[in-house]
């Protein structure tokens, strides 16, 4: 639809057609080309005028013969470009009529309109697309979108699955829109594809509209072939459990002129899958601020200057990859000196080890996760600190997690949560 389209007409007259005669093609309806003059190429060079008269409303094209005209039984091929209409349609009924100039007077010998035999082959990967002015919208019969990481501020891989209803030549564009809420600013992003050489390696990203435009390259895309594209964006920081309404459109380049085949935006399927333990987290642009469903802390000894075993119980509300960290803050007032390697005892849980760093002045304990933790798993840890010399009330303790992403440099960042004691 809307593309530049090369039409080919083959004519063989049953009589001589003198120069100055007219050949009228009727029924070429559904074009966007405005009425006026249309350029013509033909096999009968010097026999058919290089300019024809076109009427958009009636869909009539009038060819003129020149010089010696056309010989009876000769075969002549005529080529001209029209712009397809914007809406889908079947191939219209097309007919042809000759008006043969007479050397004996002002009156033309008039034929009658006869139905033309139409091509039945495929074109641009469209079944039957060689039939004149059959128009289809370039679109995707398979159009899926999903993501791998819903955590706030994290690097997140978006995956797009596409199968077109036509061929898409190199230079065609595919636009995915509606990926709103990302923290990635405008610019080019790297694009990977399951079919090498068919797609550009970068796409143009626009943050405000949540739109990425990727061009087809190389040998292009063949009708019926399935392609998976993936690229990494950074999530926003606000909790959002509603999947974005994402749509896709194709603009298919034409080798026959400046106008591209233009599709319409269609909503993509999101699949409703989970990701890293978050229900529905595989849906596009869903964001979850990671935290702990269980967060508890207690101690064994309240006496001044005494050794005191602190027990921390945590249960994450998402999967947590190795390399993530958990920060417990507010443990001020102790005498234990700062240390980059504080002993931690894994009392119960998955058996995943943790190391710890301690900052005395700030009362901050940072736990470093050395293995993957599953959503809902419960982990009980203990550590020994020395109490301070003076009496003090129980501290307000908080916890926050920073979850490593397998998709890039940005970690998923939780919100600070109060710890129950």
C-alpha positions as CSV (number, residue, x, y, z in Angstrom):
1,X,0.0,0.0,0.0
2,X,1.1,3.6,-0.9
3,X,4.2,2.3,-2.7
4,X,5.6,3.1,-6.1
5,X,4.5,0.3,-8.4
6,X,5.8,-0.6,-11.8
7,X,3.0,-1.8,-14.1
8,X,3.9,-3.7,-17.3
9,X,1.5,-4.0,-20.2
10,X,2.0,-6.3,-23.2
11,X,0.1,-5.4,-26.4
12,X,-0.1,-7.1,-29.8
13,X,-2.4,-5.3,-32.3
14,X,-4.4,-7.2,-34.9
15,X,-3.9,-4.4,-37.4
16,X,-1.4,-1.7,-38.1
17,X,-1.7,1.2,-35.7
18,X,-0.5,4.4,-37.3
19,X,1.5,7.1,-35.5
20,X,-0.9,9.5,-33.8
21,X,-3.3,6.7,-32.7
22,X,-4.3,6.2,-29.1
23,X,-4.4,3.2,-26.8
24,X,-6.6,3.5,-23.7
25,X,-6.2,1.4,-20.6
26,X,-9.2,1.6,-18.4
27,X,-9.9,0.3,-14.9
28,X,-6.6,1.1,-13.2
29,X,-8.5,2.3,-10.1
30,X,-7.1,2.6,-6.6
31,X,-4.0,4.6,-7.3
32,X,-2.8,7.7,-5.4
33,X,-1.1,9.2,-8.5
34,X,-2.7,12.5,-9.4
35,X,-4.1,13.2,-12.8
36,X,-1.6,14.5,-15.4
37,X,1.2,13.2,-17.4
38,X,2.9,9.9,-16.6
39,X,6.3,8.8,-18.0
40,X,6.3,5.7,-20.2
41,X,9.0,3.3,-21.2
42,X,8.4,0.8,-24.0
43,X,10.1,-1.9,-26.1
44,X,8.8,0.0,-29.2
45,X,11.3,2.9,-28.8
46,X,10.3,5.7,-31.1
47,X,6.9,4.1,-31.7
48,X,5.1,4.8,-28.4
49,X,5.2,8.3,-26.8
50,X,7.3,8.6,-23.6
51,X,4.5,10.4,-22.0
52,X,0.9,9.2,-21.4
53,X,-2.2,11.0,-20.1
54,X,-3.4,9.7,-16.7
55,X,-6.8,10.3,-15.1
56,X,-6.8,9.3,-11.4
57,X,-10.6,9.4,-10.9
58,X,-11.4,7.0,-13.8
59,X,-8.2,5.0,-13.7
60,X,-7.6,5.6,-17.4
61,X,-4.2,5.8,-19.0
62,X,-4.0,7.0,-22.7
63,X,-1.0,6.0,-24.6
64,X,0.0,7.6,-27.9
65,X,1.7,6.1,-30.9
66,X,4.3,8.1,-32.8
67,X,6.2,8.0,-36.0
68,X,5.6,4.7,-37.9
69,X,3.3,3.4,-35.1
70,X,2.7,-0.3,-34.3
71,X,2.7,-3.2,-36.8
72,X,0.0,-5.8,-36.9
73,X,1.2,-8.9,-34.9
74,X,4.0,-7.1,-33.3
75,X,4.5,-7.5,-29.6
76,X,5.1,-4.3,-27.6
77,X,5.8,-4.0,-23.9
78,X,4.9,-0.8,-22.1
79,X,6.1,0.1,-18.6
80,X,4.9,3.0,-16.3
81,X,4.9,3.7,-12.6
82,X,1.8,4.5,-10.5
83,X,1.6,5.0,-6.7
84,X,-0.6,2.3,-5.1
85,X,-3.5,3.4,-2.9
86,X,-3.3,3.4,0.9
87,X,-6.0,0.8,1.4
88,X,-6.0,-2.9,0.6
89,X,-7.9,-4.0,-2.5
90,X,-8.2,-6.9,-5.0
91,X,-6.9,-6.4,-8.5
92,X,-9.5,-4.4,-10.5
93,X,-10.9,-5.4,-13.9
94,X,-8.7,-3.7,-16.6
95,X,-9.6,-3.3,-20.2
96,X,-7.9,-1.9,-23.3
97,X,-9.2,-0.1,-26.5
98,X,-7.5,1.2,-29.6
99,X,-8.3,4.4,-31.5
100,X,-6.5,4.1,-34.8
101,X,-5.8,7.2,-36.8
102,X,-7.0,7.1,-40.4
103,X,-4.9,8.6,-43.2
104,X,-8.1,9.2,-45.1
105,X,-9.8,11.7,-42.8
106,X,-10.4,13.1,-39.3
107,X,-12.2,10.1,-37.9
108,X,-10.4,7.4,-35.9
109,X,-11.1,3.7,-36.3
110,X,-12.6,2.9,-32.9
111,X,-12.2,-0.5,-31.2
112,X,-14.1,-1.6,-28.1
113,X,-12.8,-2.2,-24.6
114,X,-11.6,-5.7,-24.1
115,X,-10.7,-7.3,-20.8
116,X,-6.9,-7.7,-20.4
117,X,-5.3,-10.9,-19.2
118,X,-3.7,-10.3,-15.9
119,X,-0.6,-11.7,-14.4
120,X,-1.1,-14.4,-11.8
121,X,2.3,-14.7,-10.2
122,X,3.7,-13.4,-6.9
123,X,5.5,-10.1,-6.4
124,X,7.4,-8.8,-3.4
125,X,6.6,-12.1,-1.6
126,X,2.8,-11.5,-1.9
127,X,0.8,-14.4,-3.3
128,X,-0.8,-13.2,-6.5
129,X,0.9,-9.8,-6.0
130,X,1.8,-9.5,-9.7
131,X,-1.9,-8.9,-10.6
132,X,-2.1,-5.2,-11.4
133,X,-3.1,-2.9,-8.6
134,X,-3.7,-5.7,-6.1
135,X,-2.8,-3.8,-2.9
136,X,-1.9,-5.2,0.5
137,X,-0.7,-3.5,3.7
138,X,2.8,-4.7,4.7
139,X,2.2,-6.2,8.2
140,X,3.4,-8.8,10.6
141,X,1.4,-12.1,11.0
142,X,3.5,-12.9,14.0
143,X,4.3,-9.9,16.2
144,X,5.4,-10.6,19.8
145,X,7.3,-8.6,22.4
146,X,8.6,-9.5,25.8
147,X,11.4,-8.6,28.2
148,X,13.9,-10.4,30.5
149,X,14.2,-8.2,33.5
150,X,11.5,-6.1,35.1
151,X,13.5,-4.7,38.1
152,X,13.6,-1.0,38.6
153,X,16.6,0.8,37.0
154,X,18.0,-2.5,35.7
155,X,19.4,-3.3,32.3
156,X,16.6,-5.1,30.4
157,X,16.6,-7.0,27.2
158,X,13.5,-6.4,25.0
159,X,12.8,-9.2,22.5
160,X,10.7,-8.7,19.4
161,X,9.5,-11.6,17.2
162,X,8.3,-10.8,13.7
163,X,7.0,-12.7,10.6
164,X,6.0,-10.5,7.7
165,X,3.3,-11.1,5.1
166,X,5.6,-9.9,2.3
167,X,9.2,-9.5,1.4
168,X,11.0,-6.5,2.9
169,X,13.8,-5.1,0.9
170,X,17.0,-3.6,2.3
171,X,16.2,-0.1,3.4
172,X,12.8,-0.9,4.7
173,X,12.0,0.2,8.2
174,X,10.3,-1.5,11.1
175,X,9.1,0.7,13.9
176,X,8.1,-0.6,17.4
177,X,6.3,2.0,19.5
178,X,4.9,2.2,23.0
179,X,7.9,1.1,25.0
180,X,7.3,4.1,27.3
181,X,8.8,4.4,30.8
182,X,12.4,3.6,30.0
183,X,15.3,5.5,31.5
184,X,17.3,5.2,28.3
185,X,17.8,8.5,26.6
186,X,17.4,9.3,22.9
187,X,20.1,7.8,20.6
188,X,21.2,4.7,18.9
189,X,21.0,1.3,20.6
190,X,22.7,-1.9,19.6
191,X,20.3,-4.4,17.9
192,X,20.9,-8.2,17.6
193,X,19.0,-10.5,15.3
194,X,18.4,-14.2,14.9
195,X,19.0,-14.0,11.2
196,X,22.4,-12.5,10.6
197,X,22.8,-9.9,7.9
198,X,19.1,-9.1,7.5
199,X,19.0,-6.2,10.0
200,X,21.0,-3.2,10.8
201,X,23.1,-3.5,14.0
202,X,21.8,-0.3,15.5
203,X,18.3,1.1,15.9
204,X,17.2,4.7,16.5
205,X,15.6,5.0,20.0
206,X,13.3,7.8,21.1
207,X,12.6,7.8,24.8
208,X,9.5,10.0,24.9
209,X,7.4,7.9,22.5
210,X,9.1,4.7,23.5
211,X,9.9,4.1,19.9
212,X,12.7,2.2,18.2
213,X,13.2,2.2,14.4
214,X,15.3,-0.6,12.9
215,X,16.1,-0.9,9.2
216,X,16.3,-4.0,7.0
217,X,19.7,-4.7,5.4
218,X,21.5,-7.1,3.3
219,X,19.3,-9.6,1.4
220,X,16.3,-8.3,3.2
221,X,13.5,-10.2,4.9
222,X,11.6,-13.0,3.0
223,X,7.9,-13.5,3.5
224,X,7.2,-16.3,6.0
225,X,10.6,-16.2,7.7
226,X,10.6,-15.5,11.4
227,X,13.0,-13.0,12.9
228,X,13.8,-12.3,16.5
229,X,15.4,-8.9,17.3
230,X,16.7,-8.0,20.8
231,X,18.1,-4.8,22.3
232,X,18.8,-3.5,25.8
233,X,17.1,-0.6,27.5
234,X,17.3,0.6,31.1
235,X,14.1,0.4,33.1
236,X,12.6,3.3,34.8
237,X,12.4,3.4,38.6
238,X,8.7,3.5,39.3
239,X,6.7,0.3,40.1
240,X,4.4,-0.6,37.2
241,X,2.8,-4.0,36.9
242,X,0.7,-3.1,33.8
243,X,2.2,-4.2,30.4
244,X,2.7,-1.5,27.9
245,X,0.5,-1.5,24.8
246,X,3.2,-1.9,22.2
247,X,2.6,-1.8,18.4
248,X,4.6,-2.3,15.3
249,X,4.5,-1.0,11.7
250,X,6.5,-1.7,8.5
251,X,7.5,0.7,5.8
252,X,8.5,-1.4,2.8
253,X,10.9,0.3,0.4
254,X,10.2,0.1,-3.3
255,X,12.8,-0.1,-6.0
256,X,10.4,1.5,-8.5
257,X,10.2,5.0,-7.1
258,X,10.3,7.2,-4.1
259,X,7.2,6.0,-2.3
260,X,7.4,3.3,0.3
261,X,4.8,0.7,1.1
262,X,3.2,1.9,4.3
263,X,1.5,-0.4,6.8
264,X,-0.6,0.5,9.8
265,X,0.4,0.1,13.5
266,X,-0.8,-3.1,14.9
267,X,-0.8,-4.1,18.6
268,X,1.9,-6.7,19.5
269,X,1.3,-9.8,21.6
270,X,3.1,-9.8,25.0
271,X,2.5,-13.4,26.1
272,X,2.0,-12.7,29.8
273,X,5.1,-14.6,31.0
274,X,7.0,-14.2,34.3
275,X,10.6,-13.1,34.5
276,X,13.2,-13.5,37.3
277,X,10.5,-14.6,39.7
278,X,8.2,-11.6,39.1
279,X,4.6,-12.5,38.0
280,X,4.0,-11.0,34.6
281,X,7.6,-9.6,34.7
282,X,8.2,-10.8,31.1
283,X,5.6,-8.4,29.8
284,X,7.0,-5.3,28.1
285,X,7.9,-2.3,30.3
286,X,6.5,-3.9,33.5
287,X,8.7,-2.6,36.4
288,X,9.1,-4.0,39.9
289,X,11.0,-2.3,42.7
290,X,12.7,-5.3,44.3
291,X,12.4,-5.8,48.1
292,X,11.9,-8.3,50.8
293,X,8.7,-10.0,51.7
294,X,10.3,-11.0,55.0
295,X,12.8,-8.7,56.7
296,X,13.6,-9.3,60.4
297,X,16.5,-8.6,62.7
298,X,17.1,-9.5,66.4
299,X,20.0,-9.8,68.8
300,X,21.2,-12.2,71.5
301,X,22.8,-9.8,74.1
302,X,21.8,-6.2,75.1
303,X,24.6,-5.6,77.7
304,X,27.0,-2.8,77.2
305,X,30.4,-3.8,75.7
306,X,29.3,-7.4,75.3
307,X,29.6,-9.6,72.2
308,X,26.2,-9.6,70.5
309,X,25.0,-12.1,67.9
310,X,22.6,-10.3,65.4
311,X,20.3,-12.6,63.4
312,X,18.9,-11.3,60.1
313,X,16.1,-13.1,58.3
314,X,15.4,-12.1,54.7
315,X,13.1,-13.4,51.9
316,X,13.4,-11.6,48.5
317,X,10.3,-10.9,46.4
318,X,12.2,-11.7,43.2
319,X,15.0,-13.9,42.0
320,X,18.4,-12.4,43.0
321,X,21.5,-13.2,40.9
322,X,24.9,-13.9,42.3
323,X,26.9,-10.6,42.4
324,X,24.0,-8.7,43.9
325,X,24.2,-7.0,47.3
326,X,22.0,-6.3,50.3
327,X,22.6,-3.2,52.5
328,X,21.4,-3.2,56.1
329,X,21.6,0.4,57.6
330,X,21.1,1.9,61.0
331,X,23.2,-0.4,63.2
332,X,25.0,2.5,64.9
333,X,26.6,2.5,68.4
334,X,28.7,-0.6,68.3
335,X,32.4,-0.9,69.0
336,X,33.3,-3.4,66.2
337,X,35.8,-1.7,63.9
338,X,35.1,-1.3,60.2
339,X,36.1,-4.4,58.1
340,X,35.9,-5.4,54.5
341,X,35.5,-9.0,55.5
342,X,33.2,-9.6,58.4
343,X,32.4,-13.2,59.4
344,X,28.8,-14.3,58.4
345,X,27.2,-17.5,59.5
346,X,24.5,-19.0,57.2
347,X,22.1,-20.3,59.8
348,X,19.5,-21.6,57.4
349,X,18.3,-21.1,53.8
350,X,19.5,-22.2,50.4
351,X,23.1,-22.7,51.4
352,X,24.2,-19.8,49.2
353,X,27.2,-18.2,50.8
354,X,27.4,-14.5,51.6
355,X,30.3,-12.3,52.5
356,X,30.0,-9.0,54.3
357,X,31.6,-5.6,54.8
358,X,31.1,-3.5,57.9
359,X,31.2,0.3,58.3
360,X,31.3,1.2,62.0
361,X,30.7,5.0,61.9
362,X,27.6,4.6,59.7
363,X,26.4,1.3,61.1
364,X,26.1,-0.1,57.7
365,X,26.4,-3.9,56.9
366,X,26.7,-4.8,53.2
367,X,26.0,-8.4,52.3
368,X,27.4,-9.7,49.0
369,X,25.5,-12.6,47.4
370,X,27.7,-15.3,46.0
371,X,24.9,-17.5,44.5
372,X,21.5,-17.1,43.0
373,X,18.5,-16.7,45.4
374,X,15.0,-17.6,44.4
375,X,11.9,-15.5,44.9
376,X,10.3,-16.5,48.2
377,X,13.3,-18.4,49.6
378,X,14.0,-17.6,53.3
379,X,17.6,-16.9,54.4
380,X,18.7,-16.6,58.1
381,X,22.1,-15.1,58.7
382,X,24.0,-14.3,61.9
383,X,27.0,-12.1,62.6
384,X,28.7,-11.0,65.8
385,X,29.2,-7.3,66.7
386,X,30.4,-5.7,70.0
387,X,27.9,-3.4,71.7
388,X,28.8,0.1,72.6
389,X,29.7,1.4,76.1
390,X,26.6,3.6,76.6
391,X,23.0,2.7,76.9
392,X,20.8,3.4,73.9
393,X,17.4,2.6,72.5
394,X,16.8,0.1,69.7
395,X,17.9,1.5,66.4
396,X,15.7,2.0,63.4
397,X,17.1,-0.5,60.9
398,X,16.4,-0.5,57.2
399,X,17.4,-2.8,54.3
400,X,17.7,-2.3,50.5
401,X,18.9,-4.6,47.8
402,X,20.8,-4.0,44.5
403,X,20.2,-6.9,42.1
404,X,22.7,-7.6,39.4
405,X,21.2,-7.8,35.8
406,X,22.4,-10.5,33.4
407,X,21.5,-8.0,30.6
408,X,23.9,-5.2,31.2
409,X,25.7,-2.9,33.6
410,X,22.7,-1.4,35.4
411,X,21.6,-3.2,38.6
412,X,18.0,-3.4,39.7
413,X,17.6,-1.0,42.6
414,X,15.2,-1.6,45.5
415,X,13.6,1.0,47.8
416,X,14.7,1.4,51.4
417,X,12.5,-0.7,53.7
418,X,12.2,-0.7,57.5
419,X,13.3,-4.0,59.1
420,X,11.0,-5.6,61.7
421,X,12.6,-6.5,65.0
